[in-house]
Amino acid sequence: MSRPARLRRLLPLALAPALAVAAAGQGVRELAFAWVQGDFRAPLTCLVESAPRQALRRVRIQPGPRQAARPTVRVTVFDLEAPAGTRCTSISGQAEPNVIGTLELVWDARTRPDTGEVDFRNTLRREGGFDFKIDAGRLRVGAVEAGKAGERVLDFAGGAARFEPVVPGSDAARRLTGFGGHRQLVLTIAAPDAPRLAFDLVELDPP
């Protein structure tokens, strides 16, 4: 099945979190903000005392501060809190750094409250996800095994954050096979003077 066809099948589910606010006449910006919000986990495998263990990186996405000059959504990535010397990889085996910090995202594209739901559906179908500008934010990034000494503070302001739904049959879907039944997104963060970061996100039920 082609990617557009998979996205068409996913559209009703992808829009569901935003539909609750659509009746209030929200534009595509507000619907996209609502759609990406949640308390997510990014699955990892960490080698602790020579034994592989599953770990979960926490990524919380919530509304930005009300006093901000324009609407924002805030992405907070939490410390893995792994012991020094621990090596962590993605489910596919690629080395994963520790990432700690907060980013403020904004939407610069046109948004109209009278066509919000239609614009949301068309954008997701046409572009496969939503792109936000990183208005402000720094992240501490470093190899997990090096501990605090190996971390660098990187400025991501002016970069971009992209959210995509995990569609059936995709590489991300295969990586997240063990988390079926939960809402899943892929978050990619990029900035000119910083490494590209990507997280497979799963919104798990609260403990």
Residue pairs with C-beta under 8 A, 6 or more apart in sequence:
1 168
1 169
3 128
3 167
3 170
4 125
6 167
6 168
6 169
6 170
7 124
7 125
7 128
7 165
7 167
8 125
9 168
10 165
10 167
10 168
11 121
11 124
11 125
14 35
14 124
14 165
15 31
15 35
15 117
15 120
15 121
15 124
17 34
17 35
17 37
17 38
17 183
18 26
18 31
18 32
18 34
18 35
18 117
18 120
19 117
20 34
21 30
21 31
21 34
22 31
22 116
22 117
25 113
25 114
25 116
26 34
26 113
26 116
27 111
27 112
27 113
27 115
27 116
27 119
28 109
28 111
28 112
28 115
28 116
28 119
28 120
28 123
29 71
29 107
29 109
29 111
30 71
30 111
30 113
30 116
31 116
31 117
31 119
31 120
32 107
32 120
32 123
32 130
32 132
32 163
33 63
33 71
33 73
33 107
35 120
35 130
35 163
36 61
36 73
36 130
36 163
36 185
37 61
37 62
37 63
37 73
38 60
38 61
38 183
38 201
38 203
39 58
39 60
39 61
39 203
39 204
39 206
40 58
40 59
40 60
40 61
40 185
40 199
40 201
40 202
40 203
40 204
41 56
41 57
41 58
41 59
41 201
41 202
41 203
41 204
42 56
42 57
42 58
42 59
42 199
42 200
42 201
42 202
43 54
43 55
43 56
43 57
43 91
43 175
43 176
43 178
43 179
43 200
43 202
44 54
44 55
44 56
44 57
44 80
44 88
44 89
44 90
44 91
44 96
45 52
45 53
45 54
45 55
45 88
45 89
45 90
45 91
46 52
46 53
46 54
46 55
46 80
46 82
46 86
46 87
46 88
46 89
46 144
47 53
47 86
47 87
47 88
48 82
48 83
48 86
55 80
55 82
55 88
56 204
57 77
57 78
57 80
57 96
57 99
57 199
58 77
58 78
59 75
59 76
59 77
59 78
59 187
59 199
59 201
60 75
60 76
60 78
61 73
61 74
61 75
61 76
62 73
62 74
62 76
63 71
63 72
63 73
63 74
64 71
64 72
64 73
64 74
64 104
64 105
65 72
65 74
68 104
70 106
71 106
71 107
72 104
72 105
72 106
72 135
73 104
73 105
73 132
74 102
74 103
74 104
74 105
75 102
75 103
75 105
75 137
75 161
75 187
75 189
76 101
76 102
77 99
77 100
77 101
77 102
77 139
77 199
78 100
79 98
79 100
80 88
80 98
80 144
82 88
82 98
82 144
84 145
84 146
84 147
85 145
85 147
86 144
86 145
87 95
87 144
87 145
88 95
88 96
88 98
88 144
89 95
89 96
90 96
90 175
90 200
91 175
91 176
91 200
92 171
92 175
95 143
96 144
97 141
97 142
97 143
97 144
97 195
97 197
98 140
98 141
98 142
98 143
98 144
98 151
99 139
99 140
99 141
99 197
100 139
100 140
100 151
101 137
101 138
101 139
101 140
102 137
103 134
103 136
103 137
103 139
103 156
103 161
103 189
104 134
104 135
104 136
104 137
105 132
105 133
105 134
105 135
105 161
106 132
106 133
106 135
107 132
107 133
108 133
111 119
112 119
123 130
124 130
124 165
128 164
129 162
129 163
129 164
129 165
129 186
130 162
130 163
131 160
131 161
131 162
132 160
132 161
132 162
132 163
133 158
133 159
133 160
133 161
134 156
134 157
134 158
134 159
134 160
134 161
134 189
134 191
135 157
136 157
137 155
137 156
137 157
138 153
138 154
138 155
138 156
138 157
139 153
139 154
139 156
139 194
139 197
140 151
140 152
140 153
140 154
141 151
141 152
141 154
141 194
141 195
141 197
142 148
142 150
142 151
142 152
143 150
154 191
154 193
154 194
154 195
155 191
155 193
155 194
156 189
156 191
156 194
157 191
158 191
158 192
159 189
159 190
159 191
159 192
159 194
160 189
160 190
160 191
161 187
161 188
161 189
161 190
162 187
162 188
162 190
163 185
163 186
163 187
164 185
164 186
164 188
165 184
165 185
165 186
166 172
166 173
166 176
166 184
166 185
166 186
166 200
167 173
172 184
172 186
172 200
173 184
175 200
176 184
176 200
176 202
179 202
179 204
182 202
182 203
182 204
182 205
183 202
183 203
184 200
184 201
184 202
184 203
185 201
185 203
186 198
186 199
186 200
186 201
187 198
187 199
187 201
188 196
188 197
188 198
188 199
189 196
189 197
189 198
190 196
190 197
